Amino acid sequence: MIAKLEAEMQMKRHVLTDWNSIDWKKAERKVTNLRKRIYQATERGEVKEVKNLQKLLLNSFANKVLAIKRVTQINDGKKTTGVDGVVIEDHTDRVKIANEKINLKGYKPLPVRRVYIPKSDNSKRPLGIPTIKDRIIQAIVKEALEPEWEARFEANSFGFRPGRCTQDAIEEIHAALNNSAVGRNEWILDADIKKAFDTINHEFILNQICNFPMKGLISKWLKAGYLETGIMHETHNGTPQGGVISPLLANIALDGLQNQLGKGYRYARYADDFVIMAKSKQAIEDIKPKVEEWLQARGLTLNNEKTKIIHRDEGFKFLGFHIKMYNKKLIIKPQKEKVEGLLDKIRNWLDDNKQIEAEKVSEHLNPIIRGWANYYRFVCSKETFSKIHWNIGWKLWKWAKRRHPNKTVFWVLSKYYEKNKYGKFDVFNGLYRINKTPIIRYIKVKGKASPDDPSLKEYWEDRKNRISKTYYAKGSKLYKVAEEQEWKCNSCRAMLMNGEKIHIHHKDDNHQNDDISNLEIIHEHCHHQKHSKARKVAKAA
């Protein structure tokens, strides 16, 4: 009752008139504090307190505006429509939905829109796209449910969790399979769950979250159905890929496999992809039926065509990496298909943009190349990076030469290429040199550590700073700018590499002045907010 009254009072206090007037730092702090309190109450086993705190967060205005920001401004699918065809692209609509009173318990979600995306094996993956409003409400609900489960999740679950990523899973595999590992795990069950997101048992998920205040709303989302080519289909199982809350629900359903395995096995899971490692082939063969039994309770089965028992000398692919023993040494490299995919993407873009301004080429390609390098820089990628640099260089040379078929080689080089310290033309103007990316040892997240655990505040700050420092090449201009800003957004002061897109802002609006004193690195949203406020000041003047 107290939580309900407090929530109602909180809602009454907020009538938003200007989206850019929101103090995002304050909003983040409010939500973070509530998440930490939920985590602590869960650890103490205080079920009633957890529920009350979740109700506070569900009704928090700060949580609401942050959910709107993430769904409509940050997430990749912000311009993707659901069955209602609605997209929120301007601040007026954001303010409108922020001020709208939403009865979560009585809310009725719309069915998702079914679309298909191609997979690497030429099959298609079904996605279910909720409406933009449903995605916002899912983001609100997820914020309240997640910290409870962060206090429960097993250590070797790495996918779609705060503070964890693919590299953590890869590092766990490396620790389990290399020669220095105790017991020398040599055999791997490379598991593939058959249509995991489409077949998860609804009742199992709902039983797992039995005390959550919005259990009924989650049930409605699960059973909302999907619309495909104008035909409505019911959903009796599965959680739609494309929903904001779906990865969390999948993690809840798949939690606990480590306990099922028992001693003698190493394990790493990223969402519905997982590998189990053991000393002998017999141990892997013995555990497979137990895994199948465990999955069956969740409505899931192994895909026997893709699930394999492999020796580490054979090698296997996992999360875009190729993992194999070479001469008694475990080597992890970028997967060949991922390299080809990157080069195809760049080649296709250059083919489609033959007449684009030259300065726009590096501007477009650099985030793609740098992002790819940052993903793979923690494994044996030096040789791969050199090959990619050479291939991109050759593609750019053909692109530049094709634009000026009657010009000399020297003329083309002078126009499009930079000189190195020896005075020779070296690389396309402004292009990120992936071959100069240093290979860095990744340090796996420790145990069950979660950013929601207030006792680990210093650990997470140090970890985020260390990971942020790998984004730009050490000693580069942007590295120095970020270092001066203490690796925080110069506007909202949140961690710079927190998942949001970043922008290089010129303080005096002179984009030709790239001096360090004229640059600051801020989140893309903060950049828009900064310019919006500047326009208002100018208009008022």
N, C-alpha and C positions, 0 to 999 in steps of 0.2 A: 504494500500500500504506500509506504514512504517513497519507495523507488518510483512508483507511478506518479505521485504528486510532484516529486522533484523533476521528473521528466516533463510533465505538463507545464510546470513553471518555466523550465528551460526553453521549451518550444515557444512560449508566449513572449519571452524576452527577445526573440530574434525575428525581426522583420527586415529582410535584406532589400536594399534599394540599388546597390551598386556592387557588381561581382568583384570588381577590382579593389573594393574597400576591405575585402576579407583579409584578416591577419592570418596567413597560412601557417606561420610558425606557431602561433598560439593554438590554432586548430589541431595541428599535428601533435602538439604537446598534450592536449586534452585527451585525444584518442589514445596516444601511446601510454599515458598514465592509467587509463581504464583497462587497456589490454594487460598491462603488467599486474594490476590488481586481480584481474580474472585468472591470470597464470598462477599467482601466488595462492589464491583461494582454492584453485584446483589441486595444487600440490598439497595443501593442508587437508583436502578432502571435505571442504565446506560447501556442500552441494547447494544449499539455500543461498549462501552468499554469492556463489558463482552465478546463479540464476538472476539475483537482484542486480548484480553488476552488469550482466549481459543486457538486462532490460534498460539500464541507464545508457549503455552504449548504443543500443538499437534506437533509442529516442534522442540521441545526442545530435544537436544541430551541426556541431563540428564534424561528426562522422558523416552526416548527410552531405554537406558541401564538399568534403574530401572525396566521397563516392562519386558525386557529380563531376568533379574535376578529373578523376582518374578515368571514368568511363567516356566522357565527352571531349577530353583534351589530351590525355596521355596515352591511353591504350591504343594499340594498332588498329583495332576494329571500330574506332570512334565514328567513322563515316559509313559503317555497314548497317543497313536497316534490317529490322525484323518484319513481321507480317503486316505491321501497320504502316510501313514505309517512312516512319518518322526518324529524322536525324536532328540532333541538337548541335548547332554550329555557332550560335551567337550568345552573348552574355544575357540578353533579354530573356531568352528561353531558359537559361541556367538559373537566373534569379526567380523566374516563375515557378519552376519545379522545386527550387529550394524553399520557397514560401508555401508550397502546396502541402496541406495537411494530409498525410497518408496513414490510413489505418492498416497497419501491417497485418494484423490478425484477420481482418476482413478483406484483405486485398486478393483479387482474383487475377492471376497472371494469364497472359495470352499464350497460345501455342507458339513453338519456335518455328522459324523458317528453315526448311531443310535445303542445304546446298552441299555440293561435293567438291573436294579438292583432290588433285592427282597425288598419288604416292610414288615412291621411287620404283616400285615393282609393277608400275603401269595400272594398278588398281586404283580405286577412288575411296577416299575417306569421307564418311558422312559427317557434316557439321550441323548443329542445331543453333540457329542464331535467335536469341530472345530479342524482344523489343528493347529499345534504348532505356525505357523506364524500368523494365524488368531487370536489366543489367545493373542499373543504379541501385535498385532495391536489393539485388543479390549482393552487390558490393557492401552495402550497409550491414546485411545479415552476416556475410562472411567475416567482417571485422569483429563481430561479437562471438562467433563460433570458433574461429581459428585459434585464439590464445588458449582456450580450454584444451584443445587438442595438441597444441604445441607442448603443453605440460605432460602429455601422454605419449606422443609419438615415439617410436623406437629410433635408435641412433642412426641406423643405416638407411633411412628414408630421406632422399635428397631432392626429389622433384617437386616443384611448385610449393616450396616452403620458404618463409622469410629467412634470409641469411645463408641459404644453401643453393648449390648450383650443380651443373653437370660435372664440373671439375672435382667436386667432392666425391662423387660416385667413382670417377676414374681413378682418383688417388686411392680410394679404398680398394679397388681392384688391383692396382699396382702393389699396394702393401700386402695384399693377400697372395699374389702370384709370383712375386719376384723371388729370387733365390735366397734372399736374406730373411724371408718370412719364416716364422717358427712353424715347423711342420711341413713346409714346402707344398702348399696346395698346387696340384698339377692338373686337376680335372674340373671342368666347368659344365654346369647345366645352363645353357644359354636359352632362357625361357621366353616364350611369346604367348601372351594370353589372347585367346580368340575373341576379337571384337569386345574388348574389355569395357569400354565406355557404353556400349550398346546393350550389354547383358547383365550388368551389376544388379543384384537383387534389391528392389526398393525396400522391402521390409527389413532386410539386414541393416541397411543404412539407417533407417528410421529407429530401429531398436538400439543402434549404437549411440544415437543422439537423443535418447528418450527424455532427458531432462531439459533439453534446450527450449527456451520460450517460443521460438519460431519453428518448432518441429512441424506444425501443421502447414505453414507456408512452404517449407521445403518439400513436403509431400505434394502440395499443389504444383510446384515447379516440376517435380519428377513425373507427375501424371498429366501434365498440361497438353501432351500430344505434340505432333508436328504437322505442318502444312507443306505439301509437296505437289507442285503443278495444280494447285487449286483444290487438292483432295486432302481432307483431314484424316490423320491417322492417330489412333490411341497409343499411349506408351505404357506398357505394363512392367517394363524393366529398363534399366540403363539410365545414364545421366548424360544429357546432350553435350558433346564437345562444342564449345563456343559459348557456353554459359560461364559467367564469372565465378560462380561457386562450385562448378563441376569438378575441377581438379582437387579441391579440398575434400569433397564428398568421396572421390575416388581414393584419396589418401586414407580417409577414415575407414573405408571398406577394406583396404589392403593392409592396414596396420596389423602388426603382430606376427608376421611370418617368421621372424627371427626366433621367437619362442617355440614355434612349431618345429623349426630345424634342430634346435638343441645344440649341444656342444659338438665341436669337430667340424663345423661348417662356417665359412665366411660368406657374406651376403651383401649385395648392394642393389638398391631399388631406386629408380627414377620414374615416378608415376606408375604406369603399368608395365614398364620395362625392368626386368631384373635378371641378375645372374647369381648363381649359387656355386661356391667353390669348395673343394674338398681334396684330401690327400690321394684318394683312390677312385677309380672308375666305379668300383663296387659301392662305395659310399654314395656316389651320385645316383647310381641305379636304385639303391635302397630308398633314397629320400624322395625320388620323383613321385611315387604313388602317394606319399604323405602330403606332398605339395598339391597334387591333384585333388585329394580329399579336402584339404584346407580351402582350396579355391571353390570347390563345389558348394560349400556352405554359403558362399557369396554369390552364387549363380554364375560362376566363371569356370572356364575350362582352358586347358593348354591347347594351343594350335600345334598338333603333332607334326605337321609339315614343316613348320619353322622352328620348333623347339629341338635343340640338338645337344648331345653330350660330346664335348670337345676336349682334347688335350691341349694344354697351353702351347705346345710346339706347333700345332696346326694353325692357331690364331683364330680370332673371331672379331666381329664388328659390334660396337656398342656405342650408341649416342654420337655417331659421326666419327668415331675413332677406330683404328685398327690395332688390335692388341695381340702380340705374338712373341714367343721366345726365339731369340736369335743367338746361337752360340752361348747358351746358358745365361743370357741376359734378356730381361723383359723389355721390349721396345714398344712404345705406344706412339703412333703416328696419326696424322689426319687421314681419314678414309679417302681412298682414291676418287670415289664417286663425288665426294664433297668438293674436292679440288676441281674436278671437271665442271661441277655445277657452278662454282664461282666464276671460272673462266668463261663459261657459256653465257652467264648473266652479263658479264662485262662486254663480251663480244656483241651480244644482241643489243645492248644499250647503245654501243658505239654505231652499230649498223642503223639503228633507228634515229640517231642524232648526228647525222653526217655534217649538218651545217650549224650546229650549236656553237655559241661563243666558246673560244678555247678555255677561258678562265672558268667556265661552268663545268668543264670536264673533270678537273681535279676536285672541284667543289662537290660534285655528285659522287665520284668514285672513292674519294678518301674515307668517308664514313663506312662504306661497304668493306673496303680493304682493311681498314684499321679494326673494325668490328670482327672480321674473320680472323685477323692476326691475334687479337686479344683473346679469342676463344681457344685458339690452338697453341698459344705461346708457352704453355706450361708442359708440353710434351716434346718429343723429338721431331721438331718441325723446321729446323734450320735449312736442311736441304730442300724441303717442300717450299719454304718461303722464297728461296733463291730461284727455283723453277717458276713459281708464280710471278715473281718480279720480271723474269726474262720474258715470259709469255705475255704479260700485260704490256711490257715495253714494246714488244713486236706488234701487238695489236694497235697500240697507240701510234706507232710509226706508220703503219699502213693507213690508219685513219687520217693522219696529218698529210701524208704524201698524196692521198687520193683527193684531198681538197685543193692541191696545187700541182696538178700533173705536169705543168710546163716550167716549174721552178726547179732550181738546182737543189741538190742534197744539202749543201751548206746553207742556202736560203731557208729551207724548211727547218733545219736544226736551229738556226739563229732565231727564228720566230717562235718556236714551240718548246725549246729545250734549255735547261739550265746547265751552266758549266760547273765542273767539280773543282776542287782545290788545285788540280794540275792544269786547269785551263781548257779541259776537254768537255765537249757536250756530253752530258751524262744521263739525265732523267727528264721526263716531261715536266713542264713548269708546274711547280706546286704539288706534284704527286707524292703521296705517302710511300716511302720506301719500305716495303714489307720485308725486304731482305736484310734490313738493318734492325728489325725487331729483335730485341734480346730474348733469349729463352730463360724463363724464370721457374724456379721450383715452386709448385703450389703447395700450400699448407692446408691440409684438410681441416674442416670444422671439428672441434673436439666433442666427442661423445654425443650427448643429447642436447647440447647447448642451443639455446633459442634467444633471439633478440628480445623476447617478451620477459625473460628472466631478469629482474632488476639487480640481482646479485652479480650479473655478468656485464654490467654497463661498460666498464673499462675494457674488458676483453673485446666487446663488439666495436667500440670506438677505434681501438688499435687495429682490429682486423679490417674494418672498412677503410681506414686510412691506408693500410698496406696494400689492399686490393686496388684502391683508387690510383695509387702511385704507379700501377702497371699500365694505365690507360694511355698516357703519353710517353714518348721516348725520353728517358732521363737526360736532362740538360737542354732539351728543346725549349723553344720560346713558350709554348703552351704549358709545358711542365712547370716552368718557372712561375708563370701566372697562377696556375693552380696551387702551387706550393705557397706562394705569397698569400693566397686566400685560405690557407690551411685546409685545402681540399673540400671546401664548402662553397655552396652557391653564394655569390657575392650579394645576392638580393635577399633571399629568404633564410640564408645561413643553414639550410639543411645540407646533409651530405651531398656532394656534387654528383657522385655516381650512385644514385639511389633508384635507378631504373627509369628516371625521366630523361627525355631528350635534352641535350645541352646545346647552348648557343654561345658563339664567340661574339661578345658585344663590344663595339667601339664607343668609348665614352664620349668623344666629341663628334660622333656621327660622320667622321671622315674615314671612310672605309679604305682609303689609300694609306692611312697612317697605322702601320702594324707594329709600332713601337710598344714594348711591354707596358709602359706607363699608360697607354691608351686602350689597353685590352682588359676585359674581365670576362670570366666564364660563369654563365648563369644558366638556370634551367630555361627551356624554351618558353614555358608558361610564364615565368618571371619576366622574360624579355617582352612578351606581349603586354603584360601588366605594366611594366615600366614605361613603354611607349604610350599606352592608353592614358596613364596618369599625366605624362608630359603633354599629350594633346589637350587634355582637359585644362591644364594650367595655361597653355597657350591660348585656348579658346576664351577662358575667363579673362585673361589679360586683354 
